[in-house]
Amino acid sequence: MRSETGRKTSLVFGILSLVVAIFIPLAGVILGIIGLNVTREKGHEDRDLILNWLGIGLSIVAWIIYFISYLG
């Protein structure tokens, strides 16, 4: 059984990675990776994994968009 603290921590990192990904993509990737590690240590919960992966993906997309707009 997962501890309540680990569950909340991975959820918070997932939400933060989504929010921060728009403004600071590198921080979004870092928070998403930390959230994935916490999720794997404390036990899998699909919602937390999805949030963290979405945060990482959104960060990468934002990074690409920022890079393209910088070149153009």
N, CA, C and O atoms as a Maestro MAE file, in Angstrom:
{
 s_m_m2io_version
 :::
 2.0.0
}

f_m_ct {
 s_m_title
 :::
 protein
 m_atom[288] {
  # First column is atom index #
  i_m_mmod_type
  r_m_x_coord
  r_m_y_coord
  r_m_z_coord
  i_m_residue_number
  s_m_chain_name
  s_m_pdb_residue_name
  s_m_pdb_atom_name
  i_m_atomic_number
  :::
  1 25 0.838 -1.182 0.000 1 A "MET " " N  " 7
  2 3 0.000 0.000 0.000 1 A "MET " " CA " 6
  3 2 0.883 1.245 0.000 1 A "MET " " C  " 6
  4 15 1.888 1.307 0.707 1 A "MET " " O  " 8
  5 25 0.508 2.197 -0.772 2 A "ARG " " N  " 7
  6 3 1.256 3.446 -0.867 2 A "ARG " " CA " 6
  7 2 0.998 4.324 0.330 2 A "ARG " " C  " 6
  8 15 -0.096 4.343 0.893 2 A "ARG " " O  " 8
  9 25 2.051 5.063 0.712 3 A "SER " " N  " 7
  10 3 1.858 6.031 1.776 3 A "SER " " CA " 6
  11 2 1.159 7.259 1.204 3 A "SER " " C  " 6
  12 15 1.309 7.572 0.023 3 A "SER " " O  " 8
  13 25 0.407 7.941 2.032 4 A "GLU " " N  " 7
  14 3 -0.333 9.127 1.600 4 A "GLU " " CA " 6
  15 2 0.626 10.243 1.184 4 A "GLU " " C  " 6
  16 15 0.333 10.990 0.250 4 A "GLU " " O  " 8
  17 25 1.765 10.364 1.866 5 A "THR " " N  " 7
  18 3 2.739 11.407 1.542 5 A "THR " " CA " 6
  19 2 3.333 11.190 0.156 5 A "THR " " C  " 6
  20 15 3.449 12.141 -0.618 5 A "THR " " O  " 8
  21 25 3.708 9.970 -0.167 6 A "GLY " " N  " 7
  22 3 4.262 9.676 -1.485 6 A "GLY " " CA " 6
  23 2 3.253 9.916 -2.588 6 A "GLY " " C  " 6
  24 15 3.608 10.372 -3.675 6 A "GLY " " O  " 8
  25 25 1.999 9.611 -2.312 7 A "ARG " " N  " 7
  26 3 0.942 9.820 -3.296 7 A "ARG " " CA " 6
  27 2 0.757 11.301 -3.587 7 A "ARG " " C  " 6
  28 15 0.649 11.706 -4.744 7 A "ARG " " O  " 8
  29 25 0.722 12.095 -2.544 8 A "LYS " " N  " 7
  30 3 0.550 13.534 -2.725 8 A "LYS " " CA " 6
  31 2 1.776 14.155 -3.384 8 A "LYS " " C  " 6
  32 15 1.642 15.060 -4.208 8 A "LYS " " O  " 8
  33 25 2.957 13.684 -3.034 9 A "THR " " N  " 7
  34 3 4.185 14.243 -3.586 9 A "THR " " CA " 6
  35 2 4.256 14.023 -5.087 9 A "THR " " C  " 6
  36 15 4.562 14.956 -5.830 9 A "THR " " O  " 8
  37 25 3.982 12.820 -5.544 10 A "SER " " N  " 7
  38 3 4.044 12.550 -6.976 10 A "SER " " CA " 6
  39 2 2.959 13.310 -7.729 10 A "SER " " C  " 6
  40 15 3.182 13.737 -8.862 10 A "SER " " O  " 8
  41 25 1.799 13.484 -7.124 11 A "LEU " " N  " 7
  42 3 0.722 14.257 -7.739 11 A "LEU " " CA " 6
  43 2 1.113 15.729 -7.856 11 A "LEU " " C  " 6
  44 15 0.879 16.352 -8.892 11 A "LEU " " O  " 8
  45 25 1.702 16.282 -6.812 12 A "VAL " " N  " 7
  46 3 2.140 17.680 -6.826 12 A "VAL " " CA " 6
  47 2 3.214 17.904 -7.879 12 A "VAL " " C  " 6
  48 15 3.166 18.900 -8.601 12 A "VAL " " O  " 8
  49 25 4.181 17.002 -7.982 13 A "PHE " " N  " 7
  50 3 5.218 17.138 -9.001 13 A "PHE " " CA " 6
  51 2 4.625 17.055 -10.405 13 A "PHE " " C  " 6
  52 15 5.072 17.762 -11.309 13 A "PHE " " O  " 8
  53 25 3.638 16.207 -10.591 14 A "GLY " " N  " 7
  54 3 2.985 16.110 -11.899 14 A "GLY " " CA " 6
  55 2 2.273 17.392 -12.284 14 A "GLY " " C  " 6
  56 15 2.393 17.856 -13.417 14 A "GLY " " O  " 8
  57 25 1.534 17.964 -11.350 15 A "ILE " " N  " 7
  58 3 0.821 19.211 -11.611 15 A "ILE " " CA " 6
  59 2 1.809 20.353 -11.839 15 A "ILE " " C  " 6
  60 15 1.635 21.151 -12.759 15 A "ILE " " O  " 8
  61 25 2.836 20.431 -11.008 16 A "LEU " " N  " 7
  62 3 3.842 21.484 -11.169 16 A "LEU " " CA " 6
  63 2 4.573 21.369 -12.507 16 A "LEU " " C  " 6
  64 15 4.862 22.380 -13.146 16 A "LEU " " O  " 8
  65 25 4.868 20.152 -12.927 17 A "SER " " N  " 7
  66 3 5.576 19.988 -14.196 17 A "SER " " CA " 6
  67 2 4.719 20.479 -15.358 17 A "SER " " C  " 6
  68 15 5.246 21.037 -16.320 17 A "SER " " O  " 8
  69 25 3.404 20.280 -15.279 18 A "LEU " " N  " 7
  70 3 2.514 20.778 -16.330 18 A "LEU " " CA " 6
  71 2 2.460 22.300 -16.348 18 A "LEU " " C  " 6
  72 15 2.517 22.909 -17.416 18 A "LEU " " O  " 8
  73 25 2.351 22.915 -15.186 19 A "VAL " " N  " 7
  74 3 2.229 24.365 -15.101 19 A "VAL " " CA " 6
  75 2 3.538 25.049 -15.487 19 A "VAL " " C  " 6
  76 15 3.540 26.012 -16.253 19 A "VAL " " O  " 8
  77 25 4.637 24.551 -14.959 20 A "VAL " " N  " 7
  78 3 5.936 25.172 -15.187 20 A "VAL " " CA " 6
  79 2 6.426 24.921 -16.617 20 A "VAL " " C  " 6
  80 15 7.215 25.707 -17.139 20 A "VAL " " O  " 8
  81 25 5.977 23.851 -17.249 21 A "ALA " " N  " 7
  82 3 6.444 23.494 -18.593 21 A "ALA " " CA " 6
  83 2 6.188 24.597 -19.600 21 A "ALA " " C  " 6
  84 15 6.965 24.767 -20.540 21 A "ALA " " O  " 8
  85 25 5.120 25.344 -19.423 22 A "ILE " " N  " 7
  86 3 4.764 26.391 -20.374 22 A "ILE " " CA " 6
  87 2 5.752 27.553 -20.298 22 A "ILE " " C  " 6
  88 15 6.112 28.137 -21.320 22 A "ILE " " O  " 8
  89 25 6.185 27.882 -19.093 23 A "PHE " " N  " 7
  90 3 7.021 29.059 -18.895 23 A "PHE " " CA " 6
  91 2 8.520 28.746 -18.883 23 A "PHE " " C  " 6
  92 15 9.323 29.500 -19.433 23 A "PHE " " O  " 8
  93 25 8.889 27.625 -18.247 24 A "ILE " " N  " 7
  94 3 10.302 27.246 -18.137 24 A "ILE " " CA " 6
  95 2 10.406 25.748 -18.477 24 A "ILE " " C  " 6
  96 15 10.304 24.901 -17.590 24 A "ILE " " O  " 8
  97 25 10.608 25.430 -19.755 25 A "PRO " " N  " 7
  98 3 10.588 24.025 -20.167 25 A "PRO " " CA " 6
  99 2 11.606 23.137 -19.448 25 A "PRO " " C  " 6
  100 15 11.299 21.988 -19.129 25 A "PRO " " O  " 8
  101 25 12.795 23.644 -19.190 26 A "LEU " " N  " 7
  102 3 13.804 22.832 -18.508 26 A "LEU " " CA " 6
  103 2 13.328 22.439 -17.105 26 A "LEU " " C  " 6
  104 15 13.502 21.295 -16.687 26 A "LEU " " O  " 8
  105 25 12.737 23.374 -16.395 27 A "ALA " " N  " 7
  106 3 12.216 23.081 -15.057 27 A "ALA " " CA " 6
  107 2 11.059 22.085 -15.135 27 A "ALA " " C  " 6
  108 15 10.900 21.250 -14.244 27 A "ALA " " O  " 8
  109 25 10.256 22.168 -16.187 28 A "GLY " " N  " 7
  110 3 9.162 21.207 -16.364 28 A "GLY " " CA " 6
  111 2 9.665 19.789 -16.552 28 A "GLY " " C  " 6
  112 15 9.099 18.840 -16.009 28 A "GLY " " O  " 8
  113 25 10.732 19.651 -17.326 29 A "VAL " " N  " 7
  114 3 11.331 18.318 -17.529 29 A "VAL " " CA " 6
  115 2 11.888 17.794 -16.209 29 A "VAL " " C  " 6
  116 15 11.676 16.633 -15.857 29 A "VAL " " O  " 8
  117 25 12.598 18.650 -15.482 30 A "ILE " " N  " 7
  118 3 13.205 18.229 -14.215 30 A "ILE " " CA " 6
  119 2 12.130 17.816 -13.212 30 A "ILE " " C  " 6
  120 15 12.251 16.774 -12.568 30 A "ILE " " O  " 8
  121 25 11.081 18.625 -13.076 31 A "LEU " " N  " 7
  122 3 9.998 18.283 -12.144 31 A "LEU " " CA " 6
  123 2 9.281 17.002 -12.566 31 A "LEU " " C  " 6
  124 15 8.896 16.196 -11.718 31 A "LEU " " O  " 8
  125 25 9.102 16.814 -13.870 32 A "GLY " " N  " 7
  126 3 8.469 15.586 -14.355 32 A "GLY " " CA " 6
  127 2 9.295 14.348 -14.049 32 A "GLY " " C  " 6
  128 15 8.750 13.314 -13.664 32 A "GLY " " O  " 8
  129 25 10.600 14.448 -14.216 33 A "ILE " " N  " 7
  130 3 11.487 13.316 -13.929 33 A "ILE " " CA " 6
  131 2 11.496 13.012 -12.429 33 A "ILE " " C  " 6
  132 15 11.451 11.850 -12.026 33 A "ILE " " O  " 8
  133 25 11.552 14.050 -11.616 34 A "ILE " " N  " 7
  134 3 11.498 13.837 -10.157 34 A "ILE " " CA " 6
  135 2 10.173 13.180 -9.783 34 A "ILE " " C  " 6
  136 15 10.140 12.259 -8.967 34 A "ILE " " O  " 8
  137 25 9.091 13.653 -10.376 35 A "GLY " " N  " 7
  138 3 7.777 13.058 -10.104 35 A "GLY " " CA " 6
  139 2 7.702 11.602 -10.513 35 A "GLY " " C  " 6
  140 15 7.105 10.789 -9.807 35 A "GLY " " O  " 8
  141 25 8.306 11.261 -11.656 36 A "LEU " " N  " 7
  142 3 8.331 9.853 -12.075 36 A "LEU " " CA " 6
  143 2 9.113 8.997 -11.099 36 A "LEU " " C  " 6
  144 15 8.704 7.879 -10.786 36 A "LEU " " O  " 8
  145 25 10.232 9.510 -10.614 37 A "ASN " " N  " 7
  146 3 11.028 8.759 -9.640 37 A "ASN " " CA " 6
  147 2 10.264 8.554 -8.342 37 A "ASN " " C  " 6
  148 15 10.295 7.462 -7.774 37 A "ASN " " O  " 8
  149 25 9.590 9.572 -7.873 38 A "VAL " " N  " 7
  150 3 8.788 9.436 -6.645 38 A "VAL " " CA " 6
  151 2 7.666 8.437 -6.861 38 A "VAL " " C  " 6
  152 15 7.378 7.622 -5.984 38 A "VAL " " O  " 8
  153 25 7.033 8.494 -8.022 39 A "THR " " N  " 7
  154 3 5.937 7.565 -8.318 39 A "THR " " CA " 6
  155 2 6.436 6.126 -8.343 39 A "THR " " C  " 6
  156 15 5.770 5.226 -7.832 39 A "THR " " O  " 8
  157 25 7.582 5.913 -8.925 40 A "ARG " " N  " 7
  158 3 8.116 4.549 -9.004 40 A "ARG " " CA " 6
  159 2 8.592 4.041 -7.650 40 A "ARG " " C  " 6
  160 15 8.490 2.846 -7.371 40 A "ARG " " O  " 8
  161 25 9.112 4.934 -6.798 41 A "GLU " " N  " 7
  162 3 9.561 4.521 -5.473 41 A "GLU " " CA " 6
  163 2 8.392 4.181 -4.558 41 A "GLU " " C  " 6
  164 15 8.450 3.217 -3.794 41 A "GLU " " O  " 8
  165 25 7.338 4.974 -4.638 42 A "LYS " " N  " 7
  166 3 6.219 4.823 -3.713 42 A "LYS " " CA " 6
  167 2 5.126 3.906 -4.237 42 A "LYS " " C  " 6
  168 15 4.196 3.576 -3.501 42 A "LYS " " O  " 8
  169 25 5.216 3.493 -5.479 43 A "GLY " " N  " 7
  170 3 4.198 2.623 -6.056 43 A "GLY " " CA " 6
  171 2 3.521 3.316 -7.217 43 A "GLY " " C  " 6
  172 15 3.374 4.538 -7.225 43 A "GLY " " O  " 8
  173 25 3.112 2.536 -8.192 44 A "HIS " " N  " 7
  174 3 2.542 3.102 -9.411 44 A "HIS " " CA " 6
  175 2 1.103 3.551 -9.190 44 A "HIS " " C  " 6
  176 15 0.294 2.846 -8.587 44 A "HIS " " O  " 8
  177 25 0.819 4.712 -9.683 45 A "GLU " " N  " 7
  178 3 -0.557 5.193 -9.786 45 A "GLU " " CA " 6
  179 2 -0.656 5.808 -11.172 45 A "GLU " " C  " 6
  180 15 0.102 6.717 -11.509 45 A "GLU " " O  " 8
  181 25 -1.587 5.315 -11.971 46 A "ASP " " N  " 7
  182 3 -1.664 5.723 -13.365 46 A "ASP " " CA " 6
  183 2 -1.813 7.232 -13.521 46 A "ASP " " C  " 6
  184 15 -1.191 7.833 -14.397 46 A "ASP " " O  " 8
  185 25 -2.631 7.839 -12.678 47 A "ARG " " N  " 7
  186 3 -2.856 9.278 -12.773 47 A "ARG " " CA " 6
  187 2 -1.551 10.049 -12.604 47 A "ARG " " C  " 6
  188 15 -1.286 10.986 -13.357 47 A "ARG " " O  " 8
  189 25 -0.752 9.673 -11.645 48 A "ASP " " N  " 7
  190 3 0.511 10.368 -11.388 48 A "ASP " " CA " 6
  191 2 1.502 10.167 -12.525 48 A "ASP " " C  " 6
  192 15 2.190 11.105 -12.929 48 A "ASP " " O  " 8
  193 25 1.573 8.942 -13.043 49 A "LEU " " N  " 7
  194 3 2.460 8.676 -14.175 49 A "LEU " " CA " 6
  195 2 2.053 9.500 -15.393 49 A "LEU " " C  " 6
  196 15 2.903 10.070 -16.078 49 A "LEU " " O  " 8
  197 25 0.756 9.559 -15.656 50 A "ILE " " N  " 7
  198 3 0.262 10.309 -16.809 50 A "ILE " " CA " 6
  199 2 0.569 11.793 -16.653 50 A "ILE " " C  " 6
  200 15 1.033 12.429 -17.600 50 A "ILE " " O  " 8
  201 25 0.320 12.348 -15.482 51 A "LEU " " N  " 7
  202 3 0.601 13.770 -15.259 51 A "LEU " " CA " 6
  203 2 2.077 14.090 -15.450 51 A "LEU " " C  " 6
  204 15 2.420 15.090 -16.082 51 A "LEU " " O  " 8
  205 25 2.941 13.258 -14.916 52 A "ASN " " N  " 7
  206 3 4.382 13.502 -15.045 52 A "ASN " " CA " 6
  207 2 4.852 13.358 -16.486 52 A "ASN " " C  " 6
  208 15 5.660 14.163 -16.948 52 A "ASN " " O  " 8
  209 25 4.366 12.355 -17.204 53 A "TRP " " N  " 7
  210 3 4.747 12.191 -18.605 53 A "TRP " " CA " 6
  211 2 4.195 13.330 -19.453 53 A "TRP " " C  " 6
  212 15 4.869 13.791 -20.373 53 A "TRP " " O  " 8
  213 25 2.979 13.792 -19.160 54 A "LEU " " N  " 7
  214 3 2.428 14.933 -19.886 54 A "LEU " " CA " 6
  215 2 3.255 16.192 -19.634 54 A "LEU " " C  " 6
  216 15 3.473 16.983 -20.552 54 A "LEU " " O  " 8
  217 25 3.712 16.381 -18.405 55 A "GLY " " N  " 7
  218 3 4.563 17.520 -18.093 55 A "GLY " " CA " 6
  219 2 5.866 17.487 -18.859 55 A "GLY " " C  " 6
  220 15 6.319 18.513 -19.366 55 A "GLY " " O  " 8
  221 25 6.476 16.309 -18.950 56 A "ILE " " N  " 7
  222 3 7.714 16.166 -19.711 56 A "ILE " " CA " 6
  223 2 7.451 16.419 -21.198 56 A "ILE " " C  " 6
  224 15 8.213 17.128 -21.855 56 A "ILE " " O  " 8
  225 25 6.383 15.844 -21.717 57 A "GLY " " N  " 7
  226 3 6.048 16.030 -23.132 57 A "GLY " " CA " 6
  227 2 5.737 17.479 -23.473 57 A "GLY " " C  " 6
  228 15 6.199 17.990 -24.493 57 A "GLY " " O  " 8
  229 25 4.961 18.143 -22.632 58 A "LEU " " N  " 7
  230 3 4.643 19.548 -22.857 58 A "LEU " " CA " 6
  231 2 5.893 20.413 -22.789 58 A "LEU " " C  " 6
  232 15 6.022 21.380 -23.540 58 A "LEU " " O  " 8
  233 25 6.802 20.073 -21.904 59 A "SER " " N  " 7
  234 3 8.065 20.813 -21.811 59 A "SER " " CA " 6
  235 2 8.872 20.686 -23.094 59 A "SER " " C  " 6
  236 15 9.432 21.669 -23.579 59 A "SER " " O  " 8
  237 25 8.933 19.491 -23.638 60 A "ILE " " N  " 7
  238 3 9.680 19.269 -24.870 60 A "ILE " " CA " 6
  239 2 9.037 20.023 -26.029 60 A "ILE " " C  " 6
  240 15 9.734 20.634 -26.839 60 A "ILE " " O  " 8
  241 25 7.710 19.981 -26.109 61 A "VAL " " N  " 7
  242 3 7.011 20.705 -27.167 61 A "VAL " " CA " 6
  243 2 7.245 22.212 -27.019 61 A "VAL " " C  " 6
  244 15 7.498 22.896 -28.010 61 A "VAL " " O  " 8
  245 25 7.162 22.730 -25.794 62 A "ALA " " N  " 7
  246 3 7.404 24.156 -25.563 62 A "ALA " " CA " 6
  247 2 8.830 24.523 -25.931 62 A "ALA " " C  " 6
  248 15 9.072 25.583 -26.507 62 A "ALA " " O  " 8
  249 25 9.768 23.657 -25.605 63 A "TRP " " N  " 7
  250 3 11.164 23.887 -25.946 63 A "TRP " " CA " 6
  251 2 11.343 23.990 -27.464 63 A "TRP " " C  " 6
  252 15 12.050 24.876 -27.945 63 A "TRP " " O  " 8
  253 25 10.715 23.100 -28.207 64 A "ILE " " N  " 7
  254 3 10.798 23.119 -29.659 64 A "ILE " " CA " 6
  255 2 10.168 24.397 -30.218 64 A "ILE " " C  " 6
  256 15 10.723 25.024 -31.121 64 A "ILE " " O  " 8
  257 25 9.017 24.776 -29.682 65 A "ILE " " N  " 7
  258 3 8.345 25.989 -30.150 65 A "ILE " " CA " 6
  259 2 9.202 27.222 -29.866 65 A "ILE " " C  " 6
  260 15 9.333 28.092 -30.726 65 A "ILE " " O  " 8
  261 25 9.780 27.303 -28.678 66 A "TYR " " N  " 7
  262 3 10.640 28.433 -28.348 66 A "TYR " " CA " 6
  263 2 11.867 28.471 -29.263 66 A "TYR " " C  " 6
  264 15 12.291 29.544 -29.690 66 A "TYR " " O  " 8
  265 25 12.425 27.319 -29.557 67 A "PHE " " N  " 7
  266 3 13.600 27.248 -30.419 67 A "PHE " " CA " 6
  267 2 13.258 27.685 -31.837 67 A "PHE " " C  " 6
  268 15 14.014 28.441 -32.446 67 A "PHE " " O  " 8
  269 25 12.135 27.225 -32.369 68 A "ILE " " N  " 7
  270 3 11.722 27.589 -33.713 68 A "ILE " " CA " 6
  271 2 11.421 29.080 -33.806 68 A "ILE " " C  " 6
  272 15 11.782 29.730 -34.787 68 A "ILE " " O  " 8
  273 25 10.758 29.624 -32.784 69 A "SER " " N  " 7
  274 3 10.443 31.054 -32.808 69 A "SER " " CA " 6
  275 2 11.709 31.891 -32.668 69 A "SER " " C  " 6
  276 15 11.772 33.007 -33.183 69 A "SER " " O  " 8
  277 25 12.705 31.370 -31.984 70 A "TYR " " N  " 7
  278 3 13.986 32.078 -31.852 70 A "TYR " " CA " 6
  279 2 14.714 32.131 -33.190 70 A "TYR " " C  " 6
  280 15 15.324 33.147 -33.525 70 A "TYR " " O  " 8
  281 25 14.654 31.043 -33.956 71 A "LEU " " N  " 7
  282 3 15.324 31.009 -35.258 71 A "LEU " " CA " 6
  283 2 14.602 31.846 -36.297 71 A "LEU " " C  " 6
  284 15 15.234 32.413 -37.189 71 A "LEU " " O  " 8
  285 25 13.300 31.927 -36.191 72 A "GLY " " N  " 7
  286 3 12.507 32.604 -37.215 72 A "GLY " " CA " 6
  287 2 12.334 34.011 -36.970 72 A "GLY " " C  " 6
  288 15 11.685 34.700 -37.758 72 A "GLY " " O  " 8
  :::
 }
 m_bond[287] {
  # First column is bond index #
  i_m_from
  i_m_to
  i_m_order
  :::
  1 1 2 1
  2 2 3 1
  3 3 4 2
  4 3 5 1
  5 5 6 1
  6 6 7 1
  7 7 8 2
  8 7 9 1
  9 9 10 1
  10 10 11 1
  11 11 12 2
  12 11 13 1
  13 13 14 1
  14 14 15 1
  15 15 16 2
  16 15 17 1
  17 17 18 1
  18 18 19 1
  19 19 20 2
  20 19 21 1
  21 21 22 1
  22 22 23 1
  23 23 24 2
  24 23 25 1
  25 25 26 1
  26 26 27 1
  27 27 28 2
  28 27 29 1
  29 29 30 1
  30 30 31 1
  31 31 32 2
  32 31 33 1
  33 33 34 1
  34 34 35 1
  35 35 36 2
  36 35 37 1
  37 37 38 1
  38 38 39 1
  39 39 40 2
  40 39 41 1
  41 41 42 1
  42 42 43 1
  43 43 44 2
  44 43 45 1
  45 45 46 1
  46 46 47 1
  47 47 48 2
  48 47 49 1
  49 49 50 1
  50 50 51 1
  51 51 52 2
  52 51 53 1
  53 53 54 1
  54 54 55 1
  55 55 56 2
  56 55 57 1
  57 57 58 1
  58 58 59 1
  59 59 60 2
  60 59 61 1
  61 61 62 1
  62 62 63 1
  63 63 64 2
  64 63 65 1
  65 65 66 1
  66 66 67 1
  67 67 68 2
  68 67 69 1
  69 69 70 1
  70 70 71 1
  71 71 72 2
  72 71 73 1
  73 73 74 1
  74 74 75 1
  75 75 76 2
  76 75 77 1
  77 77 78 1
  78 78 79 1
  79 79 80 2
  80 79 81 1
  81 81 82 1
  82 82 83 1
  83 83 84 2
  84 83 85 1
  85 85 86 1
  86 86 87 1
  87 87 88 2
  88 87 89 1
  89 89 90 1
  90 90 91 1
  91 91 92 2
  92 91 93 1
  93 93 94 1
  94 94 95 1
  95 95 96 2
  96 95 97 1
  97 97 98 1
  98 98 99 1
  99 99 100 2
  100 99 101 1
  101 101 102 1
  102 102 103 1
  103 103 104 2
  104 103 105 1
  105 105 106 1
  106 106 107 1
  107 107 108 2
  108 107 109 1
  109 109 110 1
  110 110 111 1
  111 111 112 2
  112 111 113 1
  113 113 114 1
  114 114 115 1
  115 115 116 2
  116 115 117 1
  117 117 118 1
  118 118 119 1
  119 119 120 2
  120 119 121 1
  121 121 122 1
  122 122 123 1
  123 123 124 2
  124 123 125 1
  125 125 126 1
  126 126 127 1
  127 127 128 2
  128 127 129 1
  129 129 130 1
  130 130 131 1
  131 131 132 2
  132 131 133 1
  133 133 134 1
  134 134 135 1
  135 135 136 2
  136 135 137 1
  137 137 138 1
  138 138 139 1
  139 139 140 2
  140 139 141 1
  141 141 142 1
  142 142 143 1
  143 143 144 2
  144 143 145 1
  145 145 146 1
  146 146 147 1
  147 147 148 2
  148 147 149 1
  149 149 150 1
  150 150 151 1
  151 151 152 2
  152 151 153 1
  153 153 154 1
  154 154 155 1
  155 155 156 2
  156 155 157 1
  157 157 158 1
  158 158 159 1
  159 159 160 2
  160 159 161 1
  161 161 162 1
  162 162 163 1
  163 163 164 2
  164 163 165 1
  165 165 166 1
  166 166 167 1
  167 167 168 2
  168 167 169 1
  169 169 170 1
  170 170 171 1
  171 171 172 2
  172 171 173 1
  173 173 174 1
  174 174 175 1
  175 175 176 2
  176 175 177 1
  177 177 178 1
  178 178 179 1
  179 179 180 2
  180 179 181 1
  181 181 182 1
  182 182 183 1
  183 183 184 2
  184 183 185 1
  185 185 186 1
  186 186 187 1
  187 187 188 2
  188 187 189 1
  189 189 190 1
  190 190 191 1
  191 191 192 2
  192 191 193 1
  193 193 194 1
  194 194 195 1
  195 195 196 2
  196 195 197 1
  197 197 198 1
  198 198 199 1
  199 199 200 2
  200 199 201 1
  201 201 202 1
  202 202 203 1
  203 203 204 2
  204 203 205 1
  205 205 206 1
  206 206 207 1
  207 207 208 2
  208 207 209 1
  209 209 210 1
  210 210 211 1
  211 211 212 2
  212 211 213 1
  213 213 214 1
  214 214 215 1
  215 215 216 2
  216 215 217 1
  217 217 218 1
  218 218 219 1
  219 219 220 2
  220 219 221 1
  221 221 222 1
  222 222 223 1
  223 223 224 2
  224 223 225 1
  225 225 226 1
  226 226 227 1
  227 227 228 2
  228 227 229 1
  229 229 230 1
  230 230 231 1
  231 231 232 2
  232 231 233 1
  233 233 234 1
  234 234 235 1
  235 235 236 2
  236 235 237 1
  237 237 238 1
  238 238 239 1
  239 239 240 2
  240 239 241 1
  241 241 242 1
  242 242 243 1
  243 243 244 2
  244 243 245 1
  245 245 246 1
  246 246 247 1
  247 247 248 2
  248 247 249 1
  249 249 250 1
  250 250 251 1
  251 251 252 2
  252 251 253 1
  253 253 254 1
  254 254 255 1
  255 255 256 2
  256 255 257 1
  257 257 258 1
  258 258 259 1
  259 259 260 2
  260 259 261 1
  261 261 262 1
  262 262 263 1
  263 263 264 2
  264 263 265 1
  265 265 266 1
  266 266 267 1
  267 267 268 2
  268 267 269 1
  269 269 270 1
  270 270 271 1
  271 271 272 2
  272 271 273 1
  273 273 274 1
  274 274 275 1
  275 275 276 2
  276 275 277 1
  277 277 278 1
  278 278 279 1
  279 279 280 2
  280 279 281 1
  281 281 282 1
  282 282 283 1
  283 283 284 2
  284 283 285 1
  285 285 286 1
  286 286 287 1
  287 287 288 2
  :::
 }
}
